[in-house]
Amino acid sequence: MEPKNWYKLLDTDQLLTPCLLVYPDRIRKNIERMIEIAGDPSRLRPHIKTHKTGEIIHMQMELGINQFKCATIAEAELLGSCNARDVLLAMQPVGYNIVRLFNLIESFPKTRFSTLVDDPQILEQLNKEAAKRDINLHIYLDLNTGMNRTGIIPGEKALELYRLVWEAKNLEADGLHAYDGHIRNTDFEERKIVCKKAFESVEKLKADIENSGMSVNHIIAGGSPSFPVHALNPEVITSPGTTLLWDARYEALFPEMKMLTAAVLYSRVISKPAPNIICLDLGHKALAPEMPFPRVELLGVENCKQVSQSEEHLVLECTETNNLDVGDAVYAIPMHICPTVAKYRNLITVVNSKVTGTWEVAARDHQITI
């Protein structure tokens, strides 16, 4: 049983608000829990989009994880600078990002980079650039298994596209990638049924590929919600991301995963402009605004409803305002941690209720150097 006030700091006089606190001991426990669910570090390819931070990458590497997934060239560059062994850019590169990808490969020769493809024209552009640079680029076919965000629907067109990768002189077909972030059934048994049903098309495509004389080296599947389901399939490499820091939304939806919240916003009351109204300094610039209210879980604050948010302000309507005075500290867990992290240049590390330093969110922008 964890202490009730595990998130609180002993000394906050010099701490700027708003800021984002992270708890390395809890992050490490989350990584250990990820490995426990997967069964082995080799079955994990964690996404770094949640934290974008070198220290967390190194923490995972220390525990035996050596393959990663990312969404941007900047995140891929961060992984290269951390000497990550294997990096998947899980966003089909288009436009100048194709050039940047190959610049990245040339800049970090010790890291094996791969990317996704779901379109034959992009495949042709990648093959052309690879030939120009005399590089063999590793490719995963990105599959749409129901989320309708990216990917090609498994079937004849997907089989033909895989064949084009297979036959391309400067491309190496590594396997299949399927992200099923739309599957969020709160009941694990229901989630398992829905997830396995969506995955049937991936398994059929794999069989069709192999029956056509080609091979599928790896299948990378799932995000955090479907991670425990895919972990039951020994043929799948899992790719959770939010599990590193966790958040209030996933804690409410998936408590059976037993992850620990490891990131907390530190805020202050900046005004009490009317009876029963309290304003915090947690505006759009400090807290991801894309979720419906509530956008945070307020810790130790009761009888307050989040009613509005603007650039610098989060307004609460409370049945009793006397509990909080202007200047008082308020701790809050984001409902969606991933875009909230990207709003901060540095994370404030906390150990045993004391601030111990900062970690740079090194890949928060879309470009580092490449």
Secondary structure, 3 states (H helix, E strand, C coil): CCCCCCCCCCCCCCCCCCEEEECHHHHHHHHHHHHHHHCCHHHECCECCCCCCHHHHHHHHHCCCCEEEECCHHHHHHHHHCCCCEEEECCCCCCHHHHHHHHHHHHCCCCEEEEEECCHHHHHHHHHHHHHHCCCEEEEEEECCCCCCCCECCCHHHHHHHHHHHHCCCEEEEEEEECCCCCCCCCHHHHHHHHHHHHHHHHHHHHHHHHCCCCCCEEEECCCCCHHHHCCCCCEEECCCHHHCCCHHHHHHCHHHCCCCCEEEEEEEEEEEECCEEEECCCCCCCCCCCCCCCEEEECCCCEEEEEECCCCEEEEECCCCCCCCCCEEEEEECCHHHHHCCCCEEEEEECCEEEEEEECCCCCCCCCC
